[in-house]
Amino acid sequence: MTNPSTANSSVLEWFKSSYSTNDGPDCVEVAVVPETVHVRDSKQTHGPRLAFGPQQWTAFVSYATHH
């Protein structure tokens, strides 16, 4: 996992996951920049974030979609 503080959030273009709902608890946003995928809770945009390298993101998505 990369350091999420290295990316300025004002530069990132966030988009909501297609699996998120507008009124439910499952609201995930993702921003992709070269070499890093950033993930945050759309209800807490200034809260904690995760940042993954491309290989880690691929492994996470593969795991999440099969479980």
URVENHU-V874396 format. One record per backbone hydrogen bond with DSSP energy under -0.5 kcal/mol. CO is the residue of the C=O (numbers start at 1). NH is the residue of the N-H. E is the energy in kcal/mol with one decimal. If there is no record, write none. Layout:
# URVENHU-V874396
co nh e
CO NH E
CO NH E
This chain:
# URVENHU-V874396
co nh e
2 4 -0.7
3 6 -1.6
4 7 -1.2
7 9 -0.6
8 11 -1.7
8 12 -0.9
12 14 -0.8
15 30 -2.8
17 20 -1.5
25 27 -1.3
26 21 -1.4
26 28 -0.5
27 42 -1.9
28 17 -3.3
29 40 -2.2
30 15 -2.1
31 38 -3.3
33 36 -2.4
36 33 -2.6
37 52 -2.7
38 31 -2.2
39 50 -2.5
40 29 -2.7
40 42 -0.6
41 44 -1.5
44 47 -2.2
48 41 -0.6
50 39 -2.7
51 2 -1.3
52 37 -2.6
53 57 -2.5
54 58 -2.2
55 59 -2.1
56 60 -2.5
57 61 -2.8
58 62 -2.3
59 63 -2.3
60 64 -3.1
61 65 -2.3
62 66 -0.8
63 66 -0.8
63 67 -0.5
64 67 -0.5
